[in-house]
């Protein structure tokens, strides 16, 4: 390949980069997608709240759906909000990139107006870096097992799914870091039971999480699992993605919620906003990063810093308070990336209902903004 010119270059073919490429193509924008492994299967479990899925995503991308979830702190609170686990192969098919020019090589340079690969330089008016978070700072880690539906029933205790079970286990690692059990259906026959460290700097290791899961479920359950899942990713992308060049997108570009680790639904939604802006000659940065969205991003980062400062007991207390919020307040904090009023209301309610130690952590985090 010699030097070439295109409208947009997207670097990275994970869910965010593929979604952006797909939506740009649908709006008639010429796209080059750069990734050495565009056909590599997506192995992580991707899930989101059902009401976050954009209308243009077809129903066959849903692998499993729960009408409600439980949060246990350890008291069980039923959250009346649908939760969806996505079918990764079906999602890849839905995000069709036929029509894009594919460069199946790693990018050696990603600049504001060009990308360099081993076979040449690609120039474009817009370069988008969707290669995921960089690995710096706090991380989320998890380790889980896939079990038959019947084997998950003692854990579910009648719930459709368990978003977070903060019931304490006695760890053998001696660390005062809380972890929780995540229990969700993968399809009609299988459940994922996963011990998760929501955020840590450093986080719990995979070995420590496996040990905790064995203590929670019993070593026989873990040993008999048909599959396992291991998760580790950074929770911060660029500190101010709306100012970064070239433009980051997806988890790298601030579309990962730093206090929860979720990113796929926001990336799908932002891909359409970005593509519409490019197709109509508007600034995609402004379309994705409104003034409200920038402020919400900073507030979410404050929330993560506050969580990092809490010990295990106060972490569980924080989520007990959160579980008791009305669903609309929970939704504003978890999903409303441009809902500034809702985010402020949710954080104010959490602050008012939290104990003294948690309030101090929130105030210190705000002071470090």
PEWO-V213810 format. One record per helix or strand. SS is the DSSP state (H for helix, E for strand). FROM is the first residue (numbers start at 1). TO is the last residue. If there is no record, write none. Layout:
SS_FROM_TO ; SS_FROM_TO
//
This chain:
E_4_11 ; H_15_26 ; E_31_34 ; E_47_49 ; H_50_52 ; H_59_61 ; E_62_66 ; E_69_72 ; E_76_79 ; E_83_86 ; H_88_94 ; E_101_103 ; E_109_110 ; E_114_117 ; E_120_129 ; E_139_148 ; H_149_156 ; E_162_165 ; E_180_185 ; E_190_200 ; H_206_217 ; H_219_223 ; E_227_234 ; E_247_248 ; H_250_253 ; H_264_279 ; H_284_288 ; H_291_308 ; H_312_323 ; H_327_335 ; H_340_353 ; H_356_367
//
